[in-house]
Each structure stands twice: as C-alpha cells, then as structure tokens.
C-alpha cells in the first residue's frame, strides 16, 4: 500500500505550459509533509489534487539552475 503524504502549495511562481486535459506545468513553492517549503516543478491537474512526476529543488539548487539556464543560448 502506498505511503500517504501531505503537500501544500505555498505559492505559484509561474505556469510554464498547459497540456492535455488542462493539466499545467508549474513552478511552485511547496511544503511536503509539513517540511520546509521547496521549489517544485511538475504537472498539476486543474484542481491541484493530482500531480505528475517532477523535481524538487532547494534555494541553492534553484540558484545553480538559474545560472546554468542563463548561460545557455537558445
């Protein structure tokens, strides 16, 4: 049986795209299991009750990712 977990979206920073069935790819600040809020990038259902696989980053990791993305020429 899967372990239950809690989450609370503290703040939505941006919606990157909208996909099928109105799911959105979002960058949010999320608290998982009452822990310290972290930056989280994943797909969410319109009601935010279901989620896809994603990644969770600390502030330091987000800063490193921002630096990396800023150095990429698109």
PDB file as gemmi writes it, atoms N, CA and C in Angstrom:
CRYST1    1.000    1.000    1.000  90.00  90.00  90.00 P 1                      
ATOM      1  N   UNK A   1       0.840  -1.174   0.000  1.00  0.00           N  
ATOM      2  CA  UNK A   1       0.000   0.000   0.000  1.00  0.00           C  
ATOM      3  C   UNK A   1       0.892   1.246   0.000  1.00  0.00           C  
ATOM      4  N   UNK A   2       0.603   2.225  -0.887  1.00  0.00           N  
ATOM      5  CA  UNK A   2       1.441   3.421  -0.960  1.00  0.00           C  
ATOM      6  C   UNK A   2       1.347   4.242   0.325  1.00  0.00           C  
ATOM      7  N   UNK A   3       2.481   4.808   0.698  1.00  0.00           N  
ATOM      8  CA  UNK A   3       2.521   5.693   1.857  1.00  0.00           C  
ATOM      9  C   UNK A   3       1.824   7.003   1.501  1.00  0.00           C  
ATOM     10  N   UNK A   4       0.955   7.466   2.389  1.00  0.00           N  
ATOM     11  CA  UNK A   4       0.281   8.737   2.152  1.00  0.00           C  
ATOM     12  C   UNK A   4       1.221   9.885   2.498  1.00  0.00           C  
ATOM     13  N   UNK A   5       1.052  10.984   1.810  1.00  0.00           N  
ATOM     14  CA  UNK A   5       1.857  12.160   2.090  1.00  0.00           C  
ATOM     15  C   UNK A   5       0.972  13.385   1.964  1.00  0.00           C  
ATOM     16  N   UNK A   6       1.426  14.467   2.578  1.00  0.00           N  
ATOM     17  CA  UNK A   6       0.711  15.732   2.526  1.00  0.00           C  
ATOM     18  C   UNK A   6       1.536  16.731   1.741  1.00  0.00           C  
ATOM     19  N   UNK A   7       0.839  17.653   1.113  1.00  0.00           N  
ATOM     20  CA  UNK A   7       1.531  18.747   0.440  1.00  0.00           C  
ATOM     21  C   UNK A   7       0.666  19.991   0.530  1.00  0.00           C  
ATOM     22  N   UNK A   8       1.324  21.125   0.511  1.00  0.00           N  
ATOM     23  CA  UNK A   8       0.629  22.403   0.475  1.00  0.00           C  
ATOM     24  C   UNK A   8       1.386  23.323  -0.470  1.00  0.00           C  
ATOM     25  N   UNK A   9       0.703  23.768  -1.509  1.00  0.00           N  
ATOM     26  CA  UNK A   9       1.295  24.737  -2.424  1.00  0.00           C  
ATOM     27  C   UNK A   9       1.252  26.092  -1.724  1.00  0.00           C  
ATOM     28  N   UNK A  10       2.420  26.595  -1.356  1.00  0.00           N  
ATOM     29  CA  UNK A  10       2.513  27.861  -0.640  1.00  0.00           C  
ATOM     30  C   UNK A  10       2.398  29.053  -1.585  1.00  0.00           C  
ATOM     31  N   UNK A  11       2.978  28.889  -2.794  1.00  0.00           N  
ATOM     32  CA  UNK A  11       2.966  29.988  -3.756  1.00  0.00           C  
ATOM     33  C   UNK A  11       3.193  29.445  -5.158  1.00  0.00           C  
ATOM     34  N   UNK A  12       2.418  29.912  -6.107  1.00  0.00           N  
ATOM     35  CA  UNK A  12       2.651  29.590  -7.513  1.00  0.00           C  
ATOM     36  C   UNK A  12       3.520  30.694  -8.095  1.00  0.00           C  
ATOM     37  N   UNK A  13       4.704  30.301  -8.603  1.00  0.00           N  
ATOM     38  CA  UNK A  13       5.629  31.276  -9.171  1.00  0.00           C  
ATOM     39  C   UNK A  13       5.356  31.517 -10.646  1.00  0.00           C  
ATOM     40  N   UNK A  14       5.067  30.437 -11.396  1.00  0.00           N  
ATOM     41  CA  UNK A  14       4.715  30.607 -12.803  1.00  0.00           C  
ATOM     42  C   UNK A  14       4.105  29.324 -13.352  1.00  0.00           C  
ATOM     43  N   UNK A  15       3.297  29.506 -14.389  1.00  0.00           N  
ATOM     44  CA  UNK A  15       2.754  28.393 -15.159  1.00  0.00           C  
ATOM     45  C   UNK A  15       3.498  28.407 -16.481  1.00  0.00           C  
ATOM     46  N   UNK A  16       4.208  27.319 -16.774  1.00  0.00           N  
ATOM     47  CA  UNK A  16       5.046  27.264 -17.972  1.00  0.00           C  
ATOM     48  C   UNK A  16       4.268  26.851 -19.212  1.00  0.00           C  
ATOM     49  N   UNK A  17       3.305  25.941 -19.044  1.00  0.00           N  
ATOM     50  CA  UNK A  17       2.538  25.478 -20.197  1.00  0.00           C  
ATOM     51  C   UNK A  17       1.274  24.780 -19.724  1.00  0.00           C  
ATOM     52  N   UNK A  18       0.370  24.595 -20.678  1.00  0.00           N  
ATOM     53  CA  UNK A  18      -0.844  23.826 -20.423  1.00  0.00           C  
ATOM     54  C   UNK A  18      -0.893  22.688 -21.418  1.00  0.00           C  
ATOM     55  N   UNK A  19      -1.141  21.486 -20.908  1.00  0.00           N  
ATOM     56  CA  UNK A  19      -1.152  20.304 -21.753  1.00  0.00           C  
ATOM     57  C   UNK A  19      -2.544  19.720 -21.898  1.00  0.00           C  
ATOM     58  N   UNK A  20      -2.567  18.439 -22.201  1.00  0.00           N  
ATOM     59  CA  UNK A  20      -3.828  17.755 -22.401  1.00  0.00           C  
ATOM     60  C   UNK A  20      -4.647  17.731 -21.117  1.00  0.00           C  
ATOM     61  N   UNK A  21      -5.925  17.768 -21.276  1.00  0.00           N  
ATOM     62  CA  UNK A  21      -6.873  17.727 -20.147  1.00  0.00           C  
ATOM     63  C   UNK A  21      -6.664  18.877 -19.170  1.00  0.00           C  
ATOM     64  N   UNK A  22      -6.111  19.995 -19.675  1.00  0.00           N  
ATOM     65  CA  UNK A  22      -5.909  21.222 -18.896  1.00  0.00           C  
ATOM     66  C   UNK A  22      -4.916  21.094 -17.750  1.00  0.00           C  
ATOM     67  N   UNK A  23      -4.086  20.048 -17.751  1.00  0.00           N  
ATOM     68  CA  UNK A  23      -3.004  19.961 -16.767  1.00  0.00           C  
ATOM     69  C   UNK A  23      -1.993  21.047 -17.094  1.00  0.00           C  
ATOM     70  N   UNK A  24      -1.374  21.628 -16.055  1.00  0.00           N  
ATOM     71  CA  UNK A  24      -0.406  22.684 -16.259  1.00  0.00           C  
ATOM     72  C   UNK A  24       0.939  22.301 -15.656  1.00  0.00           C  
ATOM     73  N   UNK A  25       2.003  22.723 -16.331  1.00  0.00           N  
ATOM     74  CA  UNK A  25       3.363  22.561 -15.798  1.00  0.00           C  
ATOM     75  C   UNK A  25       3.678  23.837 -15.042  1.00  0.00           C  
ATOM     76  N   UNK A  26       3.940  23.705 -13.729  1.00  0.00           N  
ATOM     77  CA  UNK A  26       4.072  24.869 -12.864  1.00  0.00           C  
ATOM     78  C   UNK A  26       5.352  24.819 -12.044  1.00  0.00           C  
ATOM     79  N   UNK A  27       5.877  26.006 -11.753  1.00  0.00           N  
ATOM     80  CA  UNK A  27       6.932  26.162 -10.762  1.00  0.00           C  
ATOM     81  C   UNK A  27       6.267  26.754  -9.531  1.00  0.00           C  
ATOM     82  N   UNK A  28       6.273  25.986  -8.446  1.00  0.00           N  
ATOM     83  CA  UNK A  28       5.619  26.385  -7.209  1.00  0.00           C  
ATOM     84  C   UNK A  28       6.581  26.275  -6.040  1.00  0.00           C  
ATOM     85  N   UNK A  29       6.205  26.897  -4.945  1.00  0.00           N  
ATOM     86  CA  UNK A  29       6.854  26.666  -3.664  1.00  0.00           C  
ATOM     87  C   UNK A  29       5.906  25.738  -2.900  1.00  0.00           C  
ATOM     88  N   UNK A  30       6.406  24.539  -2.551  1.00  0.00           N  
ATOM     89  CA  UNK A  30       5.555  23.506  -1.961  1.00  0.00           C  
ATOM     90  C   UNK A  30       6.175  22.990  -0.668  1.00  0.00           C  
ATOM     91  N   UNK A  31       5.318  22.796   0.326  1.00  0.00           N  
ATOM     92  CA  UNK A  31       5.730  22.130   1.564  1.00  0.00           C  
ATOM     93  C   UNK A  31       5.244  20.691   1.481  1.00  0.00           C  
ATOM     94  N   UNK A  32       6.166  19.747   1.591  1.00  0.00           N  
ATOM     95  CA  UNK A  32       5.844  18.321   1.555  1.00  0.00           C  
ATOM     96  C   UNK A  32       5.891  17.770   2.976  1.00  0.00           C  
ATOM     97  N   UNK A  33       4.806  17.136   3.409  1.00  0.00           N  
ATOM     98  CA  UNK A  33       4.733  16.520   4.742  1.00  0.00           C  
ATOM     99  C   UNK A  33       5.125  17.498   5.850  1.00  0.00           C  
ATOM    100  N   UNK A  34       4.612  18.710   5.757  1.00  0.00           N  
ATOM    101  CA  UNK A  34       4.848  19.768   6.748  1.00  0.00           C  
ATOM    102  C   UNK A  34       6.314  20.175   6.851  1.00  0.00           C  
ATOM    103  N   UNK A  35       7.108  19.857   5.850  1.00  0.00           N  
ATOM    104  CA  UNK A  35       8.522  20.217   5.857  1.00  0.00           C  
ATOM    105  C   UNK A  35       8.749  21.634   5.368  1.00  0.00           C  
ATOM    106  N   UNK A  36      10.013  22.010   5.347  1.00  0.00           N  
ATOM    107  CA  UNK A  36      10.422  23.320   4.840  1.00  0.00           C  
ATOM    108  C   UNK A  36       9.997  23.445   3.373  1.00  0.00           C  
ATOM    109  N   UNK A  37       9.338  24.540   2.989  1.00  0.00           N  
ATOM    110  CA  UNK A  37       8.933  24.700   1.586  1.00  0.00           C  
ATOM    111  C   UNK A  37      10.146  24.693   0.653  1.00  0.00           C  
ATOM    112  N   UNK A  38       9.958  24.053  -0.508  1.00  0.00           N  
ATOM    113  CA  UNK A  38      10.998  23.981  -1.530  1.00  0.00           C  
ATOM    114  C   UNK A  38      10.404  24.341  -2.876  1.00  0.00           C  
ATOM    115  N   UNK A  39      11.279  24.598  -3.833  1.00  0.00           N  
ATOM    116  CA  UNK A  39      10.849  24.907  -5.193  1.00  0.00           C  
ATOM    117  C   UNK A  39      10.531  23.595  -5.898  1.00  0.00           C  
ATOM    118  N   UNK A  40       9.419  23.578  -6.617  1.00  0.00           N  
ATOM    119  CA  UNK A  40       8.920  22.334  -7.185  1.00  0.00           C  
ATOM    120  C   UNK A  40       8.425  22.578  -8.605  1.00  0.00           C  
ATOM    121  N   UNK A  41       8.876  21.750  -9.535  1.00  0.00           N  
ATOM    122  CA  UNK A  41       8.484  21.853 -10.941  1.00  0.00           C  
ATOM    123  C   UNK A  41       7.832  20.545 -11.346  1.00  0.00           C  
ATOM    124  N   UNK A  42       6.535  20.597 -11.713  1.00  0.00           N  
ATOM    125  CA  UNK A  42       5.821  19.384 -12.115  1.00  0.00           C  
ATOM    126  C   UNK A  42       4.500  19.753 -12.773  1.00  0.00           C  
ATOM    127  N   UNK A  43       3.836  18.729 -13.333  1.00  0.00           N  
ATOM    128  CA  UNK A  43       2.500  18.882 -13.904  1.00  0.00           C  
ATOM    129  C   UNK A  43       1.464  18.726 -12.800  1.00  0.00           C  
ATOM    130  N   UNK A  44       0.407  19.551 -12.888  1.00  0.00           N  
ATOM    131  CA  UNK A  44      -0.680  19.509 -11.924  1.00  0.00           C  
ATOM    132  C   UNK A  44      -2.022  19.445 -12.656  1.00  0.00           C  
ATOM    133  N   UNK A  45      -2.954  18.709 -12.063  1.00  0.00           N  
ATOM    134  CA  UNK A  45      -4.318  18.695 -12.581  1.00  0.00           C  
ATOM    135  C   UNK A  45      -4.950  20.055 -12.307  1.00  0.00           C  
ATOM    136  N   UNK A  46      -6.050  20.388 -12.991  1.00  0.00           N  
ATOM    137  CA  UNK A  46      -6.658  21.709 -12.799  1.00  0.00           C  
ATOM    138  C   UNK A  46      -7.040  22.012 -11.342  1.00  0.00           C  
ATOM    139  N   UNK A  47      -7.420  21.001 -10.583  1.00  0.00           N  
ATOM    140  CA  UNK A  47      -7.819  21.227  -9.187  1.00  0.00           C  
ATOM    141  C   UNK A  47      -6.667  21.054  -8.193  1.00  0.00           C  
ATOM    142  N   UNK A  48      -5.479  20.780  -8.691  1.00  0.00           N  
ATOM    143  CA  UNK A  48      -4.280  20.557  -7.870  1.00  0.00           C  
ATOM    144  C   UNK A  48      -4.424  19.390  -6.895  1.00  0.00           C  
ATOM    145  N   UNK A  49      -5.314  18.460  -7.213  1.00  0.00           N  
ATOM    146  CA  UNK A  49      -5.470  17.264  -6.386  1.00  0.00           C  
ATOM    147  C   UNK A  49      -4.559  16.137  -6.871  1.00  0.00           C  
ATOM    148  N   UNK A  50      -4.216  16.145  -8.153  1.00  0.00           N  
ATOM    149  CA  UNK A  50      -3.342  15.122  -8.742  1.00  0.00           C  
ATOM    150  C   UNK A  50      -2.126  15.810  -9.332  1.00  0.00           C  
ATOM    151  N   UNK A  51      -1.017  15.051  -9.355  1.00  0.00           N  
ATOM    152  CA  UNK A  51       0.227  15.619  -9.870  1.00  0.00           C  
ATOM    153  C   UNK A  51       0.983  14.579 -10.673  1.00  0.00           C  
ATOM    154  N   UNK A  52       1.826  15.044 -11.557  1.00  0.00           N  
ATOM    155  CA  UNK A  52       2.727  14.176 -12.287  1.00  0.00           C  
ATOM    156  C   UNK A  52       4.075  14.127 -11.594  1.00  0.00           C  
ATOM    157  N   UNK A  53       4.974  13.370 -12.178  1.00  0.00           N  
ATOM    158  CA  UNK A  53       6.330  13.325 -11.638  1.00  0.00           C  
ATOM    159  C   UNK A  53       6.992  14.677 -11.848  1.00  0.00           C  
ATOM    160  N   UNK A  54       7.870  15.031 -10.942  1.00  0.00           N  
ATOM    161  CA  UNK A  54       8.525  16.320 -11.044  1.00  0.00           C  
ATOM    162  C   UNK A  54       9.834  16.327 -10.292  1.00  0.00           C  
ATOM    163  N   UNK A  55      10.361  17.514 -10.093  1.00  0.00           N  
ATOM    164  CA  UNK A  55      11.598  17.673  -9.330  1.00  0.00           C  
ATOM    165  C   UNK A  55      11.381  18.736  -8.261  1.00  0.00           C  
ATOM    166  N   UNK A  56      12.047  18.548  -7.146  1.00  0.00           N  
ATOM    167  CA  UNK A  56      12.011  19.492  -6.040  1.00  0.00           C  
ATOM    168  C   UNK A  56      13.426  19.986  -5.808  1.00  0.00           C  
ATOM    169  N   UNK A  57      13.566  21.305  -5.683  1.00  0.00           N  
ATOM    170  CA  UNK A  57      14.881  21.925  -5.556  1.00  0.00           C  
ATOM    171  C   UNK A  57      14.948  22.807  -4.318  1.00  0.00           C  
ATOM    172  N   UNK A  58      16.103  22.804  -3.673  1.00  0.00           N  
ATOM    173  CA  UNK A  58      16.359  23.761  -2.594  1.00  0.00           C  
ATOM    174  C   UNK A  58      16.630  25.120  -3.230  1.00  0.00           C  
ATOM    175  N   UNK A  59      16.699  26.165  -2.414  1.00  0.00           N  
ATOM    176  CA  UNK A  59      17.012  27.500  -2.931  1.00  0.00           C  
ATOM    177  C   UNK A  59      18.376  27.512  -3.605  1.00  0.00           C  
ATOM    178  N   UNK A  60      19.340  26.819  -3.014  1.00  0.00           N  
ATOM    179  CA  UNK A  60      20.691  26.776  -3.589  1.00  0.00           C  
ATOM    180  C   UNK A  60      20.691  26.067  -4.946  1.00  0.00           C  
ATOM    181  N   UNK A  61      19.939  24.994  -5.057  1.00  0.00           N  
ATOM    182  CA  UNK A  61      19.862  24.276  -6.332  1.00  0.00           C  
ATOM    183  C   UNK A  61      19.161  25.121  -7.394  1.00  0.00           C  
ATOM    184  N   UNK A  62      18.132  25.875  -6.992  1.00  0.00           N  
ATOM    185  CA  UNK A  62      17.437  26.733  -7.941  1.00  0.00           C  
ATOM    186  C   UNK A  62      18.357  27.844  -8.448  1.00  0.00           C  
ATOM    187  N   UNK A  63      19.179  28.401  -7.573  1.00  0.00           N  
ATOM    188  CA  UNK A  63      20.145  29.426  -7.976  1.00  0.00           C  
ATOM    189  C   UNK A  63      21.137  28.834  -8.980  1.00  0.00           C  
ATOM    190  N   UNK A  64      21.619  27.613  -8.715  1.00  0.00           N  
ATOM    191  CA  UNK A  64      22.555  26.960  -9.635  1.00  0.00           C  
ATOM    192  C   UNK A  64      21.886  26.696 -10.982  1.00  0.00           C  
ATOM    193  N   UNK A  65      20.636  26.263 -10.965  1.00  0.00           N  
ATOM    194  CA  UNK A  65      19.906  26.013 -12.213  1.00  0.00           C  
ATOM    195  C   UNK A  65      19.699  27.310 -12.976  1.00  0.00           C  
ATOM    196  N   UNK A  66      19.358  28.375 -12.277  1.00  0.00           N  
ATOM    197  CA  UNK A  66      19.175  29.679 -12.932  1.00  0.00           C  
ATOM    198  C   UNK A  66      20.462  30.123 -13.627  1.00  0.00           C  
ATOM    199  N   UNK A  67      21.589  29.954 -12.949  1.00  0.00           N  
ATOM    200  CA  UNK A  67      22.867  30.309 -13.557  1.00  0.00           C  
ATOM    201  C   UNK A  67      23.139  29.483 -14.798  1.00  0.00           C  
ATOM    202  N   UNK A  68      22.842  28.218 -14.722  1.00  0.00           N  
ATOM    203  CA  UNK A  68      23.036  27.334 -15.873  1.00  0.00           C  
ATOM    204  C   UNK A  68      22.141  27.758 -17.035  1.00  0.00           C  
ATOM    205  N   UNK A  69      20.879  28.003 -16.753  1.00  0.00           N  
ATOM    206  CA  UNK A  69      19.954  28.398 -17.810  1.00  0.00           C  
ATOM    207  C   UNK A  69      20.328  29.745 -18.415  1.00  0.00           C  
ATOM    208  N   UNK A  70      20.798  30.669 -17.599  1.00  0.00           N  
ATOM    209  CA  UNK A  70      21.211  31.978 -18.114  1.00  0.00           C  
ATOM    210  C   UNK A  70      22.402  31.868 -19.056  1.00  0.00           C  
ATOM    211  N   UNK A  71      23.207  30.824 -18.899  1.00  0.00           N  
ATOM    212  CA  UNK A  71      24.394  30.681 -19.749  1.00  0.00           C  
ATOM    213  C   UNK A  71      24.106  29.941 -21.059  1.00  0.00           C  
ATOM    214  N   UNK A  72      22.914  29.414 -21.192  1.00  0.00           N  
ATOM    215  CA  UNK A  72      22.547  28.676 -22.413  1.00  0.00           C  
ATOM    216  C   UNK A  72      21.989  29.639 -23.455  1.00  0.00           C  
ATOM    217  N   UNK A  73      22.524  29.547 -24.658  1.00  0.00           N  
ATOM    218  CA  UNK A  73      21.987  30.361 -25.745  1.00  0.00           C  
ATOM    219  C   UNK A  73      20.919  29.554 -26.468  1.00  0.00           C  
ATOM    220  N   UNK A  74      19.741  30.132 -26.557  1.00  0.00           N  
ATOM    221  CA  UNK A  74      18.614  29.429 -27.207  1.00  0.00           C  
ATOM    222  C   UNK A  74      18.281  30.112 -28.510  1.00  0.00           C  
TER     223      UNK A  74                                                      
END                                                                             
